[in-house]
Amino acid sequence: MTLYSFATECLPAMYSARSRFRFLSAILPVSLGLFSAVPAHAGDAHGNDGSVILRMCKDADRVKTLSVMCHSYLNGYIDAAHHYGKGKPAFCLTPRDKLVAPGRLVEWLGAHPESLSQPAGAVLQRALSEHFPCKGRP
């Protein structure tokens, strides 16, 4: 259905031709703007890397906003990893572990500077697996 047919057929008959014209003249620039936008390509998208995790979590113990960002990012990753992980999870965190995880990640990233340019998901997987293994945990 075109905008013109919508304006002429779907708008109630009580609207005058002038009202329909106003509707079209108002909606047309918006619709053209939406259709002329350049679509994003999957190859153009760059995800976060280890440096983003470091910036979020480095001062999480002192800056509330960074704390919220770091913990939210970690919780999202942990939930997704456990939901989509196959078989036994690679890491296990207690509620207390989740509180100290930002500091552990910062320590780990300091010891593994090559991870700063690696994808965030891979960095979190390695760091959490090393610091919070599931062996010996209930």
C-alpha positions, -999 to +999 in steps of 0.1 A: +000+000+000+014+034-009+012+065+012-012+080-013-035+051-012-034+050+026-042+087+028-070+085+003-085+051+013-078+046+050-081+080+065-118+085+074-139+103+049-145+131+073-110+144+066-110+168+038-087+166+008-067+194+024-062+174+056-051+144+036-027+166+017-012+179+050-009+143+062+010+133+031+032+164+032+041+157+068+048+120+065+065+120+031+098+135+042+100+111+071+093+081+050+118+091+024+144+097+051+138+062+065+141+045+031+172+064+020+191+054+051+221+033+043+218-002+058+245-015+081+263-046+069+273-073+092+310-070+082+310-033+092+299-040+128+327-041+153+320-056+187+336-047+219+371-058+228+391-064+260+400-027+263+363-019+266+359-043+295+390-028+311+376+008+308+343-003+323+356-024+351+388-006+361+372+019+385+340+000+391+347-001+428+349+038+430+325+050+403+289+039+406+281+044+369+311+022+359+301-004+384+266-006+370+279-008+334+306-034+343+282-056+363+255-054+337+278-063+309+292-092+330+257-105+340+245-103+304+276-123+292+273-148+320+236-154+314+241-158+276+271-181+281+252-204+304+221-203+283+238-210+250+267-230+263+268-267+254+272-292+282+289-282+314+295-245+319+331-233+316+329-211+347+307-209+379+302-178+399+285-175+433+267-143+442+299-132+461+320-141+430+299-118+409+307-089+433+345-094+430+345-103+393+353-068+380+384-066+401+395-101+390+389-092+354+410-060+357+438-081+373+436-107+345+436-081+318+467-065+334+485-099+332+473-106+296+477-073+277+473-091+244+437-096+253+429-059+251+425-062+213+407-095+213+369-098+212+352-092+245+334-125+245+366-145+241+383-124+268+355-129+293+354-167+285+391-171+292+392-149+322+361-162+339+372-198+332+406-193+348+393-173+378+361-191+385+363-227+373+335-251+381+357-279+394+349-287+430+319-264+430+284-277+437 
